[in-house]
Amino acid sequence: MLKELKLKQVYSSEADNLIRDFYVPVLSTAKKYQRITGYFSSRAILAASQGMANFFMNGGQYQLIMGAQLTPEDYKTIKNTDLTLEKVLLEKLYFDPAHFITEIEVDYLRVFSQLLLSGSLEIKIAIVDKDNEGIFHEKVGILEDKAGDKISFSGSINETAAGWGANIEEFKVFRSWLPEEKPYQERDIERFNAYWNNESHLKALPLPEALKDKILKCSSAHEDVKHSLKKIQHYEEDLRPAPKTLYRYQEDAVASWVKNNYRGIFEMATGTGKTLTALGAIQKIYDFNKRYFCVVGVPQKHLVRQWRTDIEIQLPKAHILEAHSSAGEWREKIRDLVSDYEDNIVNEVVIIATHATMSSKDFIDIVDKSDLSLIADEMHNMGAAQTRKGLTNYYTYRIGLSATPLRAYDEEGTDFLEQYFSGAIFKYPLDQAIKDGWLTPYKYYPIYVELDSDETQEYVQLSKKITQASFIEGGGEYLERLLLIRSRIIKKCRNKTIAFEHLLERLVSEDGEINHLLVYCDQGQQLEDAQVIVNKKGIINHRFTQSESISDRKKILDLFDDGSYQCLLAIKCLDEGVNVPSTKQAIILASTTNPREYIQRRGRVLRKYPGKEFAIIYDFVVVPDSSTLDAETFKFERKIIAGELRRIKDFIESSDNKAEGLNSIYRITDKYQVYFE
């Protein structure tokens, strides 16, 4: 019964699997389903084939009102020609059985036809009054069970396979047995009945007979609809992508982890499949124990969806829950899962939590059992004092993932992580990954820009204060603040903006058009200035920052992939984990001497993508104002160069144009007497 389901008031594709968590359970329980939708795709039946099959096999009745958008020209055609409304609708609702090719598609088309023939499925087309310029765009669903309990849902979701399974969607649920929600649900029911019975400003017309006849011809009168329904019940499993097989180097990583008593760090270059390797290790636990309870810790919420997608493919029987600030009632749900796991009701559990959530007292208190498994994605972040609390002794099986496990300027945090995960037991460096063909080769071009005299003077003064602070006992916080302020001078160097504009001019003149360009900026004025320049060049662009919502970020990345956006202007939220494989060129305006940050940024550019033979990286390298080379400031200026050269060396060593890169820096190293080791 519907009342027995643990229904939430709000469902979102960012926090829930809409088909598995809502659509299949409510359909399997209901006997009547009434739906208002702007758009409908018969493939929606296949998207939730198990739930739909259960619904119809239980004698369910499905009433659907779908929109058909008629233009003013359509109405003129009806008025001025011999075409009827039905004929115009027939063109709008184009249907060709020849488009259904595979066995699965043919079977579900047959079911769709049989449901219409049996009367279990009724469809009406909503037409907006010709004097109304709007479109029919409502989305409401109403379900009723045998006990007479009802739920309704309303929000952004259409009755399409993409709506339920791919798009970013959200809807609210109202339950008849809860007095505070019942009035909203009754309003949904009234609205449906008014549309269905033509008691509103809309016309609700039956399917055109010619279209209905075409659909009905797809099944034979002697075919048993229940037999066909039983067949498609299993298609949900068939349609799911098969788990990927580990490559040899990934199998070697898992074997090293098992040998190291099921603990260790996978130090693998960005883009070489750390996620897949870690999930292969969890599968190994299941092979040995026939069960696992795994916590996956990720640094940011926007990585939860990427992990969930991979887990659903690699561990298809896992019960997956999300725990973060947008996940709603995660505490209660995890308590239930822990109880079910301990009672052997479920044997495969994965909880995806942000580092902040899994380090909270609530999370630690709920997941207070032994023999847990842990996958710590970007595990270097968990060396900080607060997030370190989440690395408890409850985790028997431990996997740390990072391309750069060392914590810059934090020896204590690095040592803690080394001990907790029992060290790096497998390394797969970037050079090897490029050589083996898992990452894209790249060319690297450093572009040297000078601090102006004011910036150089400020840098020198701060350097003197830093030297003094380093001798002050207990002055750690003051020293860190000074270091941060000094690093911002390099990041925000004013001459970068001028050099950036010159570079764009050259790229546009050489290539004709910019495509798939990623620009790393510092937040604030540098980001503002960069966007002004990009706009001035007529390059279609969008920001990718922490200000955009998770759903907006996905849309932005999709539009960047398909070329609608030629350029992304990004700040730190792209440093870790987000996949932007279509990037062909990167411009690094916001320089950093932190190896973790610049290695992550390089990794964003080197992922494989169809048609991408190599990548290009332009890196703005800051040097002091050459007019200030007096004896007093020389030693401080050399420190600027030394910090920048460490990054340049790392980038050049793995590039396709290594000799060219080395030649370009000799004049700098000679001038400041700073050399590579």
Secondary structure as UniProt FT lines:
FT   HELIX           2..4
FT   STRAND          10..12
FT   TURN            13..15
FT   HELIX           18..23
FT   HELIX           24..29
FT   STRAND          32..37
FT   HELIX           43..47
FT   HELIX           49..57
FT   TURN            58..59
FT   STRAND          61..67
FT   HELIX           72..80
FT   HELIX           85..92
FT   HELIX           97..99
FT   HELIX           103..118
FT   STRAND          121..127
FT   TURN            130..131
FT   STRAND          140..144
FT   TURN            146..147
FT   STRAND          150..155
FT   HELIX           161..165
FT   STRAND          170..175
FT   TURN            176..177
FT   TURN            179..181
FT   HELIX           182..196
FT   TURN            197..198
FT   STRAND          203..206
FT   HELIX           209..216
FT   TURN            217..218
FT   TURN            221..222
FT   HELIX           225..232
FT   TURN            233..234
FT   HELIX           235..239
FT   HELIX           248..259
FT   TURN            260..261
FT   STRAND          263..268
FT   TURN            270..271
FT   HELIX           274..289
FT   STRAND          292..298
FT   HELIX           301..303
FT   HELIX           304..314
FT   TURN            316..317
FT   STRAND          319..323
FT   TURN            325..326
FT   HELIX           330..342
FT   TURN            343..344
FT   STRAND          348..354
FT   HELIX           355..358
FT   HELIX           361..366
FT   STRAND          372..377
FT   HELIX           379..383
FT   TURN            385..386
FT   HELIX           387..390
FT   TURN            393..394
FT   STRAND          395..402
FT   TURN            408..409
FT   HELIX           411..421
FT   STRAND          424..428
FT   HELIX           430..435
FT   TURN            436..437
FT   STRAND          442..450
FT   HELIX           453..469
FT   TURN            470..471
FT   TURN            473..474
FT   HELIX           476..491
FT   HELIX           495..511
FT   STRAND          517..520
FT   TURN            523..524
FT   HELIX           525..536
FT   TURN            537..538
FT   STRAND          541..544
FT   TURN            546..547
FT   HELIX           550..561
FT   TURN            562..563
FT   STRAND          567..570
FT   HELIX           572..574
FT   TURN            581..582
FT   STRAND          585..588
FT   HELIX           595..605
FT   TURN            610..611
FT   STRAND          615..623
FT   HELIX           626..628
FT   HELIX           631..653
FT   TURN            656..657
FT   HELIX           658..672
//
